[in-house]
Amino acid sequence: MLDTPAAQVPTLSLATQDSDPDGFAAAFGESFERYGFAIVADHGIPADLIERAWAETKLLFDLPEDEKRGYHIPGGGGARGYTPFKTEIAKDAKVVDLKEFWHVGRELPEGHRYADTMAPNVWPTRPEGFKPVFLELFAAFDRAGDKLLSAIARHLKLKPDWFDPAVKDGNSILRLLHYPPIPADAEGVRAGAHEDINLITLLLGAEEAGLELLDRANGRWLSIKPPEGAMVVNVGDMLQRLTNNVLPSTTHRVVNPPPERRGHSRYSMPFFLHPAPDFLIETLPGTITPDNANRYPNPITAHDYLYERLVEIGLIKK
């Protein structure tokens, strides 16, 4: 494993977007084109809210195993509630990931047109503060994601609000991840090499070492360690498809810690920003050129694409 300084992936301040939206969009887009990743500071999610979310996350995963498993929905594809340890497997991997997680989705009003395709949330009885904290955090991630999508639109020479109708009531997921302590001879890694399914992922909790991306320029693994409180943002396969690979979905993984850290848990909170289920993922005309022919001539809805990928990673059994 090559431990390359994380400074190679630039840290950008989202606060500069207000005064220089084109400048921020250019820097953000360039980082995405080069790495498929960017590090974003000053993202606007309040530090005290993040601290409360970490506290609730730890309390949740400290619950007895039987109690947690009571929130697992067999056949639900892990869409909401609890997914037990050693369930998810990276595409083409031979062993399952060493993690457990909980999914919080968008709260929809009764009778909403997406109610048939977006499952209702599962809320645990304990910890008592869980639901209000994660409803607040979900909304905060939503706002930050909208700002970043606006920058992507500018970079692609689209209207700044181009993504707004695509993600209105989108099927985004907030994942609370727990990587438990592992023995020195553990088979597999905390998260095998994979790409994300969605448009973009906004990740909190990458300060703890382990996250690595595969640098396409040299085929080596690059460790990512953002400044305290910053988020890591990466391209998902839906955005790669939409942009005809102009913005690449980069392979990444979470490796096991050195022996002295294996007795410690690792926590993280990725927000997988998805479009609405009926959004048609169709190659943007501006990304098709003589040197970059349309790689995805057959459009597909976000819902159908998500289903295909969940089957691949073992969360849905056909």
DRENROLO-758602 format. One line per 2 residues: their letters; for each residue x, y, z of N, C-alpha, C, CB. Coordinates in steps of 0.2 Angstrom, whole numbers, plus 5000, padded with zeros to 4 digits. Glycine has a CB too. Layout:
BEGIN
A) X Y Z X Y Z X Y Z X Y Z  ...
END
This chain:
BEGIN
ML) 5004 4994 5000 5000 5000 5000 5004 5006 5000 4995 5000 5006  5003 5011 4996 5007 5017 4995 5003 5022 4999 5008 5019 4988
DT) 5007 5025 5004 5004 5031 5008 5006 5037 5005 5006 5030 5016  5002 5040 5001 5004 5047 4998 5001 5052 5001 5002 5047 4990
PA) 5004 5058 5002 5001 5063 5006 4994 5065 5003 5005 5069 5006  4989 5066 5008 4982 5068 5006 4982 5075 5003 4978 5067 5012
AQ) 4987 5079 5004 4987 5086 5001 4986 5086 4994 4993 5090 5004  4988 5081 4990 4987 5081 4983 4980 5082 4981 4990 5074 4980
VP) 4975 5079 4985 4968 5081 4983 4967 5088 4987 4963 5075 4986  4965 5093 4983 4964 5099 4986 4959 5100 4991 4964 5105 4980
TL) 4960 5104 4996 4955 5106 5001 4952 5113 4999 4957 5106 5008  4946 5113 4997 4942 5119 4995 4937 5122 5000 4939 5118 4988
SL) 4936 5128 5000 4932 5131 5005 4925 5133 5001 4935 5138 5008  4920 5130 5004 4913 5131 5001 4911 5138 5002 4908 5126 5003
AT) 4914 5141 5007 4912 5148 5009 4914 5153 5003 4916 5150 5015  4919 5151 4999 4921 5155 4993 4916 5155 4988 4927 5153 4991
QD) 4911 5151 4988 4906 5150 4982 4902 5157 4982 4901 5144 4983  4900 5160 4988 4896 5165 4988 4899 5171 4984 4894 5167 4995
SD) 4905 5172 4985 4909 5178 4982 4912 5177 4975 4914 5180 4987  4913 5170 4974 4916 5169 4968 4914 5162 4965 4924 5168 4968
PD) 4907 5161 4963 4904 5155 4961 4908 5152 4956 4897 5156 4960  4910 5156 4951 4914 5153 4945 4920 5150 4947 4914 5158 4939
GF) 4924 5153 4951 4930 5151 4954 4930 5145 4958 4934 5157 4958  4925 5144 4962 4924 5138 4966 4922 5133 4962 4919 5139 4972
AA) 4918 5134 4957 4916 5129 4952 4921 5126 4948 4910 5131 4948  4926 5130 4946 4931 5128 4942 4936 5124 4946 4935 5134 4939
AF) 4938 5126 4952 4942 5122 4957 4939 5115 4958 4944 5126 4963  4933 5115 4960 4929 5109 4962 4929 5104 4956 4922 5111 4965
GE) 4927 5107 4950 4927 5103 4944 4933 5100 4942 4924 5107 4939  4939 5104 4943 4945 5102 4941 4947 5096 4946 4950 5107 4941
SF) 4946 5096 4952 4948 5091 4957 4944 5085 4955 4946 5093 4964  4937 5086 4953 4933 5080 4951 4936 5077 4945 4926 5082 4950
ER) 4938 5081 4940 4940 5078 4934 4947 5074 4935 4941 5083 4929  4951 5077 4939 4958 5074 4941 4957 5067 4945 4963 5079 4944
YG) 4954 5068 4951 4954 5063 4956 4947 5059 4956 4955 5066 4962  4941 5062 4954 4935 5060 4956 4933 5062 4963 4934 5052 4955
FA) 4937 5065 4967 4936 5067 4974 4938 5074 4975 4941 5062 4978  4936 5077 4980 4938 5084 4982 4937 5084 4990 4934 5090 4979
IV) 4940 5088 4993 4939 5089 5001 4937 5096 5001 4946 5088 5005  4931 5097 5005 4927 5103 5006 4927 5105 5013 4920 5102 5003
AD) 4930 5111 5015 4929 5114 5021 4924 5119 5021 4936 5117 5023  4922 5122 5027 4917 5127 5028 4911 5125 5024 4920 5134 5025
HG) 4908 5119 5025 4903 5116 5021 4896 5118 5024 4903 5109 5021  4896 5122 5030 4890 5124 5032 4886 5120 5037 4885 5126 5027
IP) 4888 5114 5038 4884 5109 5043 4887 5111 5050 4885 5102 5041  4883 5113 5054 4885 5115 5061 4889 5110 5065 4880 5118 5065
AD) 4895 5112 5068 4899 5108 5071 4895 5104 5077 4905 5111 5074  4891 5108 5080 4888 5105 5086 4883 5100 5084 4884 5111 5090
LI) 4880 5101 5078 4875 5096 5075 4879 5089 5074 4871 5098 5069  4885 5090 5071 4889 5084 5069 4891 5081 5075 4895 5086 5065
ER) 4893 5084 5081 4895 5081 5087 4889 5077 5090 4897 5086 5092  4883 5080 5090 4877 5077 5092 4876 5070 5088 4871 5081 5092
AW) 4877 5071 5082 4876 5065 5077 4881 5059 5079 4876 5067 5070  4887 5061 5080 4892 5056 5082 4890 5053 5088 4899 5059 5083
AE) 4888 5056 5093 4886 5054 5100 4880 5049 5099 4884 5059 5105  4875 5051 5095 4869 5046 5094 4871 5040 5090 4863 5050 5090
TK) 4876 5041 5085 4878 5035 5081 4881 5030 5086 4883 5037 5076  4886 5032 5090 4889 5028 5095 4884 5024 5099 4894 5031 5099
LL) 4879 5028 5102 4874 5025 5106 4870 5019 5102 4870 5030 5109  4869 5021 5096 4865 5016 5092 4869 5010 5091 4863 5019 5085
FD) 4875 5010 5089 4879 5004 5088 4881 5000 5094 4885 5006 5084  4880 5004 5100 4882 5000 5106 4876 4996 5109 4884 5006 5111
LP) 4870 4997 5106 4864 4993 5108 4866 4986 5107 4858 4995 5104  4862 4981 5111 4863 4974 5110 4862 4972 5103 4858 4970 5115
ED) 4865 4967 5101 4864 4964 5094 4857 4962 5092 4869 4958 5093  4854 4959 5097 4847 4957 5096 4842 4963 5094 4844 4953 5101
EK) 4844 4968 5098 4839 4974 5098 4841 4978 5091 4841 4979 5103  4847 4978 5089 4849 4981 5082 4845 4977 5077 4856 4982 5081
RG) 4846 4970 5077 4843 4966 5072 4836 4966 5071 4845 4959 5073  4833 4969 5077 4825 4970 5076 4823 4975 5071 4823 4971 5083
YH) 4828 4979 5069 4827 4985 5065 4829 4983 5058 4830 4991 5067  4831 4977 5057 4833 4974 5050 4827 4972 5046 4839 4969 5050
IP) 4827 4974 5040 4821 4972 5036 4823 4967 5030 4818 4979 5032  4822 4961 5031 4824 4956 5026 4820 4957 5020 4822 4949 5029
GG) 4824 4957 5014 4822 4959 5008 4821 4966 5006 4815 4956 5007  4823 4970 5011 4822 4977 5010 4828 4981 5006 4821 4981 5016
GG) 4833 4977 5005 4839 4979 5001 4843 4984 5005 4837 4983 4995  4842 4984 5012 4846 4989 5016 4844 4996 5015 4853 4988 5015
AR) 4838 4997 5012 4836 5004 5011 4835 5008 5017 4830 5004 5006  4832 5005 5022 4831 5009 5028 4833 5005 5034 4824 5012 5028
GY) 4834 5008 5040 4835 5004 5046 4842 5001 5046 4830 4999 5047  4843 4995 5049 4849 4992 5051 4851 4987 5046 4849 4989 5058
TP) 4858 4987 5044 4861 4981 5040 4866 4978 5044 4863 4984 5033  4866 4972 5046 4871 4969 5051 4878 4968 5048 4868 4962 5052
FK) 4882 4967 5052 4889 4966 5051 4890 4960 5046 4893 4964 5057  4895 4961 5041 4896 4956 5036 4890 4955 5032 4899 4950 5039
TE) 4887 4960 5029 4882 4959 5024 4883 4961 5017 4875 4962 5027  4886 4967 5017 4887 4970 5010 4894 4968 5008 4887 4978 5011
IA) 4894 4967 5001 4901 4965 4998 4902 4969 4992 4900 4957 4996  4908 4971 4991 4910 4976 4985 4909 4971 4979 4917 4978 4986
KD) 4907 4975 4973 4906 4971 4967 4913 4968 4965 4904 4976 4961  4912 4961 4963 4917 4957 4961 4922 4955 4967 4921 4960 4956
AK) 4920 4957 4973 4925 4955 4979 4923 4948 4981 4923 4960 4985  4928 4945 4985 4927 4938 4987 4925 4937 4994 4934 4934 4986
VV) 4926 4942 4998 4924 4942 5005 4920 4948 5007 4930 4942 5010  4916 4948 5012 4911 4953 5013 4915 4959 5017 4905 4951 5017
DL) 4912 4965 5018 4915 4970 5021 4914 4969 5029 4912 4977 5019  4919 4972 5032 4919 4972 5040 4916 4978 5043 4926 4971 5042
KE) 4909 4978 5042 4905 4984 5044 4898 4983 5045 4906 4990 5039  4895 4987 5049 4887 4987 5050 4885 4994 5049 4885 4984 5057
FW) 4879 4995 5047 4877 5002 5046 4869 5003 5046 4879 5004 5039  4867 5009 5047 4860 5011 5047 4859 5016 5042 4859 5014 5054
HV) 4853 5016 5039 4851 5020 5033 4845 5025 5036 4849 5017 5027  4846 5031 5035 4840 5036 5035 4839 5039 5029 4842 5042 5041
GR) 4833 5039 5027 4831 5042 5020 4827 5048 5021 4827 5036 5016  4824 5050 5015 4820 5056 5015 4813 5055 5018 4819 5059 5008
EL) 4811 5059 5022 4804 5059 5025 4799 5061 5020 4803 5063 5032  4794 5057 5018 4789 5060 5013 4782 5060 5016 4789 5055 5007
PE) 4779 5065 5014 4772 5066 5017 4767 5060 5014 4769 5072 5015  4762 5058 5018 4758 5053 5016 4755 5054 5009 4752 5052 5021
GH) 4755 5049 5005 4752 5050 4998 4757 5052 4993 4746 5054 4998  4763 5053 4995 4768 5056 4990 4769 5052 4984 4775 5058 4993
RY) 4770 5054 4978 4770 5050 4972 4776 5046 4972 4771 5055 4966  4781 5047 4976 4787 5042 4977 4786 5037 4982 4793 5046 4977
AD) 4781 5037 4986 4780 5033 4992 4780 5025 4990 4773 5034 4995  4779 5023 4984 4779 5016 4982 4786 5014 4980 4775 5015 4976
TM) 4791 5019 4979 4798 5017 4977 4803 5019 4983 4800 5020 4971  4801 5024 4987 4805 5026 4993 4802 5024 4999 4806 5034 4992
AP) 4806 5019 5002 4803 5016 5008 4803 5021 5014 4808 5010 5011  4798 5020 5019 4798 5024 5025 4803 5023 5029 4791 5023 5028
NV) 4805 5028 5033 4811 5027 5038 4809 5022 5044 4813 5034 5041  4814 5019 5046 4814 5015 5052 4817 5019 5058 4817 5008 5051
WP) 4814 5021 5063 4816 5024 5069 4817 5020 5075 4812 5031 5070  4823 5020 5078 4824 5016 5084 4821 5019 5090 4831 5014 5085
TR) 4819 5015 5095 4816 5017 5101 4822 5020 5105 4813 5011 5105  4828 5017 5105 4834 5020 5108 4839 5021 5103 4836 5015 5114
PE) 4843 5026 5103 4843 5031 5108 4838 5036 5107 4850 5035 5108  4835 5040 5112 4829 5044 5112 4830 5050 5107 4827 5046 5119
GF) 4836 5052 5107 4837 5058 5103 4839 5057 5096 4843 5062 5106  4839 5051 5094 4841 5049 5087 4837 5052 5081 4840 5041 5086
KP) 4830 5052 5081 4826 5054 5076 4827 5062 5075 4819 5053 5077  4826 5066 5080 4827 5073 5078 4834 5075 5076 4825 5077 5085
VF) 4839 5072 5079 4846 5074 5076 4847 5072 5069 4851 5070 5081  4845 5066 5067 4846 5064 5060 4841 5067 5055 4846 5057 5060
LE) 4835 5069 5057 4831 5073 5053 4835 5080 5051 4824 5074 5056  4837 5083 5056 4841 5089 5056 4847 5088 5051 4843 5092 5063
LF) 4851 5083 5053 4857 5082 5049 4856 5080 5042 4861 5076 5052  4850 5077 5040 4849 5075 5033 4847 5081 5030 4842 5070 5033
AA) 4843 5086 5033 4842 5092 5029 4848 5097 5028 4837 5096 5034  4853 5096 5033 4859 5100 5032 4863 5097 5026 4863 5100 5039
FD) 4864 5091 5026 4867 5088 5020 4864 5089 5014 4867 5080 5021  4857 5089 5014 4854 5091 5008 4856 5098 5005 4846 5091 5009
RA) 4856 5103 5010 4858 5110 5008 4865 5110 5005 4857 5115 5014  4870 5107 5009 4876 5107 5006 4877 5104 4999 4881 5103 5011
GD) 4873 5098 4998 4873 5095 4992 4871 5099 4986 4869 5088 4993  4865 5103 4988 4863 5107 4983 4868 5112 4980 4857 5111 4985
KL) 4872 5115 4985 4877 5120 4983 4882 5117 4979 4880 5123 4990  4884 5111 4981 4890 5107 4977 4887 5105 4970 4892 5101 4981
LS) 4881 5103 4969 4878 5102 4963 4878 5108 4958 4871 5099 4964  4876 5114 4962 4876 5120 4958 4883 5121 4955 4874 5126 4962
AI) 4888 5120 4959 4895 5121 4956 4897 5116 4951 4900 5120 4962  4895 5110 4951 4896 5105 4946 4892 5107 4939 4893 5098 4948
AR) 4886 5110 4940 4882 5112 4934 4886 5118 4931 4875 5115 4936  4889 5123 4935 4893 5128 4932 4899 5125 4928 4895 5133 4937
HL) 4902 5121 4931 4908 5118 4928 4906 5114 4922 4911 5113 4933  4900 5112 4921 4898 5108 4915 4895 5113 4910 4894 5103 4917
KL) 4895 5119 4911 4892 5125 4907 4885 5124 4907 4895 5124 4900  4882 5122 4912 4874 5121 4913 4872 5127 4917 4872 5114 4916
KP) 4865 5128 4917 4863 5133 4922 4864 5131 4929 4855 5134 4921  4866 5136 4934 4867 5134 4941 4862 5130 4944 4869 5140 4945
DW) 4856 5130 4942 4850 5127 4945 4848 5121 4941 4844 5131 4946  4852 5118 4937 4851 5113 4932 4849 5106 4936 4856 5111 4928
FD) 4852 5105 4942 4851 5099 4946 4845 5099 4950 4857 5097 4950  4842 5105 4951 4837 5106 4956 4831 5102 4955 4835 5114 4956
PA) 4828 5102 4949 4822 5097 4948 4824 5090 4948 4819 5099 4941  4830 5088 4946 4833 5081 4947 4833 5078 4954 4840 5081 4943
VK) 4835 5082 4959 4836 5080 4965 4830 5082 4970 4842 5082 4968  4825 5086 4968 4819 5087 4972 4816 5081 4974 4814 5092 4968
DG) 4815 5080 4981 4812 5074 4983 4817 5068 4981 4805 5073 4981  4823 5069 4980 4827 5063 4978 4828 5058 4983 4834 5066 4976
NS) 4830 5052 4981 4831 5046 4985 4837 5046 4989 4829 5040 4981  4839 5051 4992 4846 5052 4995 4846 5047 5002 4848 5059 4997
IL) 4852 5045 5004 4852 5041 5009 4858 5043 5014 4853 5033 5007  4857 5044 5020 4862 5045 5025 4863 5039 5029 4859 5051 5030
RL) 4870 5037 5028 4872 5030 5030 4876 5032 5037 4876 5026 5025  4875 5029 5042 4879 5029 5048 4883 5022 5048 4874 5030 5055
LH) 4889 5023 5048 4894 5017 5047 4897 5016 5054 4898 5018 5041  4898 5009 5055 4902 5007 5061 4906 5002 5059 4898 5005 5067
YP) 4913 5003 5059 4918 4997 5058 4920 4995 5065 4924 5000 5053  4918 4989 5067 4920 4987 5074 4927 4985 5074 4916 4981 5076
PI) 4930 4985 5080 4937 4982 5081 4937 4975 5078 4939 4981 5089  4943 4974 5075 4944 4968 5071 4951 4965 5074 4945 4969 5064
PA) 4951 4958 5073 4957 4954 5075 4963 4955 5070 4956 4947 5076  4969 4954 5072 4974 4955 5067 4974 4950 5061 4981 4953 5071
DA) 4971 4944 5062 4970 4940 5056 4963 4940 5053 4971 4933 5059  4960 4946 5053 4953 4947 5050 4954 4946 5043 4950 4953 5052
EG) 4949 4942 5040 4949 4941 5033 4945 4947 5030 4945 4934 5031  4948 4949 5024 4945 4955 5021 4947 4962 5024 4937 4954 5021
VR) 4943 4967 5022 4945 4974 5024 4938 4977 5026 4948 4978 5018  4939 4983 5029 4933 4986 5032 4928 4988 5026 4935 4992 5035
AG) 4930 4990 5020 4926 4991 5014 4930 4990 5008 4923 4999 5014  4928 4985 5005 4932 4983 4999 4932 4988 4993 4930 4976 4996
AH) 4936 4988 4988 4937 4993 4983 4930 4993 4979 4943 4991 4978  4928 4999 4978 4921 5000 4975 4920 5007 4973 4915 4998 4980
ED) 4915 5008 4969 4913 5015 4967 4906 5016 4970 4913 5016 4959  4904 5022 4971 4897 5023 4974 4892 5023 4968 4897 5030 4978
IN) 4886 5022 4970 4881 5022 4965 4878 5029 4963 4875 5017 4967  4877 5033 4967 4873 5039 4967 4877 5045 4963 4872 5042 4974
LI) 4874 5051 4963 4877 5057 4960 4883 5059 4963 4872 5063 4960  4883 5061 4969 4889 5063 4973 4888 5060 4980 4890 5070 4973
TL) 4894 5059 4984 4894 5057 4991 4897 5062 4995 4897 5050 4992  4894 5064 5000 4897 5069 5005 4898 5065 5011 4892 5075 5006
LL) 4905 5065 5013 4907 5060 5019 4910 5064 5024 4912 5055 5016  4907 5063 5030 4910 5065 5037 4913 5060 5040 4905 5069 5041
GA) 4919 5061 5044 4922 5056 5048 4928 5052 5045 4917 5050 5049  4931 5055 5039 4937 5052 5036 4943 5054 5039 4937 5054 5029
EE) 4943 5058 5045 4949 5060 5048 4953 5054 5051 4947 5065 5054  4949 5049 5053 4952 5043 5055 4955 5039 5049 4947 5038 5059
AG) 4961 5037 5049 4965 5035 5043 4961 5028 5041 4972 5033 5045  4962 5027 5034 4959 5021 5031 4956 5022 5024 4954 5018 5036
LE) 4953 5028 5023 4950 5029 5016 4956 5030 5011 4946 5035 5017  4955 5027 5006 4960 5027 5000 4957 5027 4993 4965 5022 5000
LL) 4959 5031 4989 4956 5031 4982 4962 5028 4977 4954 5038 4980  4959 5025 4972 4964 5023 4967 4965 5028 4962 4961 5016 4963
DR) 4972 5031 4961 4974 5036 4957 4974 5033 4950 4980 5039 4959  4970 5036 4945 4970 5033 4939 4976 5035 4935 4964 5036 4935
AN) 4980 5040 4937 4986 5043 4934 4991 5038 4934 4988 5049 4936  4992 5034 4940 4997 5030 4941 4995 5023 4944 5002 5033 4946
GR) 4989 5022 4945 4987 5015 4947 4989 5013 4954 4990 5010 4943  4990 5019 4958 4992 5018 4965 4987 5020 4970 4999 5021 4967
WL) 4987 5018 4976 4982 5020 4981 4984 5026 4984 4980 5014 4986  4980 5031 4985 4981 5037 4988 4977 5038 4994 4980 5043 4983
SI) 4980 5039 5000 4977 5040 5006 4973 5047 5007 4981 5038 5012  4967 5047 5009 4964 5053 5010 4963 5055 5017 4957 5053 5006
KP) 4965 5060 5020 4964 5062 5027 4963 5070 5027 4970 5060 5031  4956 5071 5027 4955 5079 5027 4956 5082 5034 4947 5079 5025
PE) 4957 5089 5033 4957 5093 5039 4951 5091 5044 4958 5100 5038  4952 5092 5050 4947 5091 5055 4941 5095 5053 4949 5093 5062
GA) 4935 5092 5053 4928 5095 5051 4927 5095 5044 4928 5101 5055  4932 5094 5040 4930 5095 5032 4927 5089 5030 4937 5096 5028
MV) 4923 5089 5024 4920 5083 5022 4924 5081 5015 4913 5084 5020  4924 5075 5014 4926 5072 5008 4920 5071 5003 4930 5065 5009
VN) 4921 5073 4997 4916 5073 4992 4918 5069 4986 4913 5080 4990  4914 5064 4983 4916 5061 4977 4911 5059 4972 4919 5054 4980
VG) 4913 5058 4966 4908 5057 4961 4906 5050 4961 4912 5058 4954  4899 5049 4960 4896 5042 4960 4895 5040 4953 4889 5042 4964
DM) 4893 5034 4952 4892 5031 4945 4887 5035 4941 4891 5024 4946  4881 5037 4945 4876 5041 4941 4879 5047 4938 4870 5042 4946
LQ) 4883 5051 4941 4886 5057 4938 4891 5055 4933 4889 5061 4944  4895 5050 4934 4899 5048 4929 4895 5046 4922 4903 5042 4931
RL) 4890 5043 4923 4886 5041 4917 4883 5047 4914 4880 5036 4919  4880 5051 4918 4877 5057 4916 4882 5062 4912 4874 5061 4921
TN) 4888 5062 4914 4893 5066 4911 4898 5062 4906 4898 5069 4916  4896 5056 4904 4900 5053 4899 4907 5052 4901 4900 5056 4892
NV) 4908 5051 4908 4915 5049 4911 4919 5056 4911 4918 5044 4907  4916 5061 4910 4920 5068 4910 4922 5068 4918 4917 5074 4908
LP) 4917 5067 4922 4918 5067 4929 4918 5060 4931 4912 5071 4933  4924 5057 4933 4924 5050 4934 4923 5047 4941 4931 5047 4933
ST) 4919 5042 4942 4918 5039 4948 4924 5034 4950 4911 5034 4948  4928 5036 4955 4934 5034 4956 4933 5028 4962 4939 5039 4959
TH) 4937 5022 4960 4937 5017 4965 4940 5019 4971 4941 5011 4962  4937 5017 4977 4940 5018 4983 4939 5013 4988 4937 5025 4986
RV) 4942 5013 4994 4941 5008 4999 4943 5010 5006 4946 5002 4997  4941 5006 5011 4943 5008 5018 4947 5002 5020 4937 5009 5023
VN) 4954 5003 5021 4958 4998 5023 4958 4997 5031 4965 4999 5020  4961 4991 5033 4961 4990 5040 4967 4994 5043 4962 4982 5041
PP) 4966 4996 5049 4971 5000 5052 4977 4996 5054 4968 5003 5059  4982 4999 5056 4988 4996 5059 4986 4992 5065 4994 5001 5060
PE) 4991 4987 5067 4989 4983 5073 4987 4987 5079 4995 4978 5075  4990 4992 5080 4989 4996 5087 4982 5000 5087 4995 5001 5088
RR) 4979 5000 5081 4973 5003 5080 4967 4998 5079 4972 5009 5075  4968 4992 5079 4963 4987 5077 4958 4986 5083 4966 4981 5075
GH) 4960 4988 5089 4955 4987 5094 4950 4993 5095 4959 4987 5101  4951 4998 5090 4947 5004 5090 4941 5003 5085 4951 5010 5089
SR) 4935 5006 5086 4930 5006 5081 4932 5012 5077 4923 5007 5085  4929 5012 5071 4929 5018 5066 4922 5019 5064 4934 5016 5060
YS) 4920 5026 5064 4914 5028 5062 4914 5033 5057 4910 5031 5068  4909 5033 5052 4909 5038 5047 4902 5039 5045 4913 5036 5041
MP) 4900 5045 5042 4893 5046 5040 4893 5049 5032 4890 5052 5044  4893 5044 5027 4892 5046 5021 4884 5048 5019 4894 5041 5016
FF) 4884 5053 5015 4877 5055 5013 4877 5054 5005 4875 5063 5014  4873 5049 5003 4873 5047 4996 4868 5051 4993 4872 5039 4995
LH) 4870 5056 4989 4865 5061 4986 4862 5058 4979 4868 5068 4984  4856 5056 4979 4853 5053 4973 4847 5057 4970 4849 5046 4976
PA) 4846 5057 4964 4841 5060 4961 4834 5057 4962 4842 5060 4953  4829 5059 4960 4822 5056 4961 4822 5050 4957 4817 5061 4959
PD) 4818 5045 4959 4817 5039 4956 4816 5039 4949 4812 5034 4960  4812 5043 4947 4810 5044 4939 4815 5048 4935 4803 5046 4939
FL) 4820 5051 4938 4825 5055 4934 4828 5050 4929 4830 5058 4939  4828 5053 4923 4831 5049 4918 4839 5051 4917 4828 5050 4911
IE) 4843 5046 4918 4850 5047 4917 4852 5046 4910 4854 5042 4922  4853 5052 4907 4854 5052 4900 4860 5056 4898 4848 5055 4896
TL) 4865 5054 4894 4871 5057 4893 4870 5065 4891 4875 5054 4888  4873 5069 4895 4873 5076 4893 4876 5078 4887 4876 5081 4899
PG) 4872 5081 4882 4875 5082 4875 4881 5086 4875 4870 5086 4871  4882 5090 4880 4889 5094 4880 4895 5090 4882 4888 5100 4885
TI) 4894 5084 4884 4899 5079 4886 4901 5074 4880 4898 5075 4892  4897 5075 4875 4899 5070 4869 4903 5074 4864 4892 5068 4866
TP) 4908 5072 4862 4913 5075 4858 4916 5070 4853 4918 5079 4861  4919 5073 4848 4923 5068 4843 4928 5064 4847 4926 5072 4838
DN) 4931 5066 4852 4936 5062 4856 4933 5058 4862 4941 5067 4859  4926 5059 4863 4923 5056 4868 4916 5054 4866 4922 5061 4875
AN) 4915 5049 4862 4909 5047 4860 4904 5045 4866 4910 5041 4855  4898 5045 4864 4893 5043 4869 4894 5036 4872 4886 5044 4867
RY) 4896 5035 4878 4897 5028 4881 4891 5025 4883 4902 5029 4886  4886 5029 4884 4880 5026 4887 4874 5028 4883 4879 5029 4895
PN) 4873 5025 4877 4867 5027 4873 4860 5025 4875 4869 5024 4866  4860 5021 4880 4853 5019 4882 4852 5022 4889 4853 5011 4883
PI) 4847 5027 4889 4846 5030 4896 4842 5025 4900 4841 5036 4894  4843 5027 4907 4840 5022 4912 4837 5027 4918 4845 5017 4914
TA) 4832 5025 4921 4829 5029 4926 4834 5028 4932 4822 5027 4928  4834 5032 4937 4838 5032 4943 4836 5026 4947 4838 5038 4947
HD) 4829 5025 4947 4827 5019 4951 4829 5012 4948 4819 5019 4951  4829 5011 4942 4831 5005 4939 4838 5004 4939 4829 5005 4931
YL) 4842 5009 4939 4849 5009 4939 4851 5007 4947 4853 5016 4938  4848 5010 4951 4849 5008 4958 4848 5001 4960 4845 5013 4963
YE) 4842 4999 4957 4841 4992 4958 4846 4987 4956 4834 4990 4955  4848 4988 4950 4853 4984 4946 4860 4984 4951 4855 4987 4940
RL) 4862 4990 4954 4868 4990 4957 4867 4987 4964 4870 4997 4958  4861 4987 4967 4860 4984 4974 4860 4977 4973 4853 4986 4977
VE) 4858 4974 4968 4859 4967 4967 4866 4965 4966 4855 4965 4960  4870 4969 4963 4877 4967 4962 4881 4967 4969 4880 4972 4958
IG) 4879 4971 4973 4883 4972 4980 4879 4968 4985 4883 4979 4982  4874 4964 4983 4872 4959 4988 4866 4961 4993 4877 4956 4992
LI) 4864 4968 4992 4859 4970 4997 4852 4968 4995 4860 4978 4997  4851 4966 4988 4845 4964 4986 4847 4957 4983 4842 4968 4980
KK) 4843 4952 4985 4844 4945 4982 4839 4944 4977 4843 4940 4988  4841 4942 4971 4836 4941 4965 4833 4933 4966 4839 4941 4959
END
